[in-house]
Amino acid sequence: MRSERTIVVTGASRGIGAVIALELATRGFTVGCLTRKGAGPEVDAPAELAPRFVNARCDVTDEASVKHALATVAAKAGAIHGIVNNAGIHLDGPSDKLTLEVYNQVMNTNATAVFTACREAYPHLVKAGGGIIVNIGSFFDKIGVKRNVAYCASKAAVGAITRCLAVEWAPKNIRVIDVAPGYIETDLNRDAFQGPLRDFLAKRIPGGKQGTPQDVARLVAALCAEDLPFLTGETIYIDGAQGIAH
């Protein structure tokens, strides 16, 4: 069944973003795919889903680019009812040698760009009578991880942005949720999951293995599909209970 609603996904070309876009389209949404190339998800998808993708070129760290991309999707789709802020980067290094250039790059892409996209999506959601914002955070927001000070700080900021906007925009019928994955194996990081990391996670995650992009995509799609007006401002961890296991 086709939905009358349009959800925008940033970073929709590969990885978790591509699978989120595909899951939303499968559930009948029109999906605005914001990518640097301006193309849709680089995954195998049924031909009948192609018309549901509205593609726009976007650099999430450039506020003018975000504004233009959202306007492009709105013009083609008729309206925007939600946005999934998925685009992000993961750069690590020893904290005593981490340059401000790298630190700022991570913060700008993972946190500042999330705020920018939320702010630019706001008038579209208000015009639509309300909607949903799903920010993709990380369970790294609540734990200490060596060599990851910038990444952890950026994802903690995503949670704070989510809470503040949820409180401020609730009167406009806009829900804001932070979905915080744990270790998720994707086409982008599959090599890293071979060897020691896989063995470590088998012992550390109660279920014995890392998650999949489909795990995250189904949660995001459910949040977009279900009418849950009283659920807002929360961080929902999807990490196989790793973050709370002792």
URSULVEN-V640420 format. One record per residue. N is the residue number from 1. PSI is psi in whole degrees, -180 to 180 (none if undefined). Layout:
# URSULVEN-V640420
N/PSI ; N/PSI
This chain:
# URSULVEN-V640420
1/131 ; 2/134 ; 3/155 ; 4/6 ; 5/153 ; 6/127 ; 7/130 ; 8/140 ; 9/122 ; 10/150 ; 11/44 ; 12/7 ; 13/-43 ; 14/179 ; 15/-148 ; 16/-38 ; 17/-42 ; 18/-40 ; 19/-36 ; 20/-47 ; 21/-43 ; 22/-42 ; 23/-42 ; 24/-43 ; 25/-40 ; 26/-34 ; 27/4 ; 28/0 ; 29/152 ; 30/135 ; 31/118 ; 32/114 ; 33/109 ; 34/116 ; 35/161 ; 36/-33 ; 37/-18 ; 38/19 ; 39/172 ; 40/-169 ; 41/133 ; 42/57 ; 43/159 ; 44/128 ; 45/145 ; 46/140 ; 47/-32 ; 48/-13 ; 49/-18 ; 50/-43 ; 51/-14 ; 52/-8 ; 53/128 ; 54/109 ; 55/142 ; 56/138 ; 57/135 ; 58/135 ; 59/109 ; 60/-17 ; 61/-1 ; 62/108 ; 63/-33 ; 64/-38 ; 65/-41 ; 66/-46 ; 67/-45 ; 68/-42 ; 69/-43 ; 70/-39 ; 71/-37 ; 72/-46 ; 73/-45 ; 74/-39 ; 75/-39 ; 76/-36 ; 77/-20 ; 78/-27 ; 79/166 ; 80/127 ; 81/-5 ; 82/163 ; 83/140 ; 84/110 ; 85/91 ; 86/-28 ; 87/137 ; 88/170 ; 89/159 ; 90/102 ; 91/130 ; 92/175 ; 93/162 ; 94/132 ; 95/-32 ; 96/-11 ; 97/2 ; 98/123 ; 99/155 ; 100/-29 ; 101/-46 ; 102/-45 ; 103/-49 ; 104/-33 ; 105/-44 ; 106/-47 ; 107/-41 ; 108/-41 ; 109/-42 ; 110/-25 ; 111/-57 ; 112/-42 ; 113/-31 ; 114/-46 ; 115/-45 ; 116/-47 ; 117/-40 ; 118/-47 ; 119/-43 ; 120/-25 ; 121/-25 ; 122/-53 ; 123/-31 ; 124/-41 ; 125/-40 ; 126/-45 ; 127/-33 ; 128/-3 ; 129/11 ; 130/177 ; 131/-160 ; 132/143 ; 133/125 ; 134/115 ; 135/131 ; 136/108 ; 137/-138 ; 138/150 ; 139/-7 ; 140/-11 ; 141/-17 ; 142/4 ; 143/160 ; 144/126 ; 145/123 ; 146/141 ; 147/11 ; 148/32 ; 149/-41 ; 150/-46 ; 151/-46 ; 152/-43 ; 153/-40 ; 154/-38 ; 155/-30 ; 156/-37 ; 157/-36 ; 158/-41 ; 159/-41 ; 160/-42 ; 161/-44 ; 162/-49 ; 163/-45 ; 164/-45 ; 165/-35 ; 166/-43 ; 167/-43 ; 168/-35 ; 169/0 ; 170/-40 ; 171/-19 ; 172/10 ; 173/35 ; 174/120 ; 175/143 ; 176/122 ; 177/141 ; 178/115 ; 179/119 ; 180/96 ; 181/158 ; 182/-140 ; 183/117 ; 184/124 ; 185/124 ; 186/178 ; 187/-20 ; 188/-25 ; 189/13 ; 190/-38 ; 191/-34 ; 192/-21 ; 193/3 ; 194/149 ; 195/-134 ; 196/-40 ; 197/-43 ; 198/-41 ; 199/-40 ; 200/-46 ; 201/-31 ; 202/-30 ; 203/-30 ; 204/-34 ; 205/126 ; 206/-36 ; 207/-8 ; 208/1 ; 209/161 ; 210/168 ; 211/177 ; 212/159 ; 213/-33 ; 214/-34 ; 215/-47 ; 216/-43 ; 217/-41 ; 218/-37 ; 219/-47 ; 220/-46 ; 221/-38 ; 222/-41 ; 223/-35 ; 224/-32 ; 225/-35 ; 226/147 ; 227/96 ; 228/68 ; 229/-21 ; 230/-2 ; 231/106 ; 232/152 ; 233/-1 ; 234/153 ; 235/121 ; 236/113 ; 237/133 ; 238/81 ; 239/16 ; 240/21 ; 241/14 ; 242/-41 ; 243/-18 ; 244/3 ; 245/136 ; 246/none
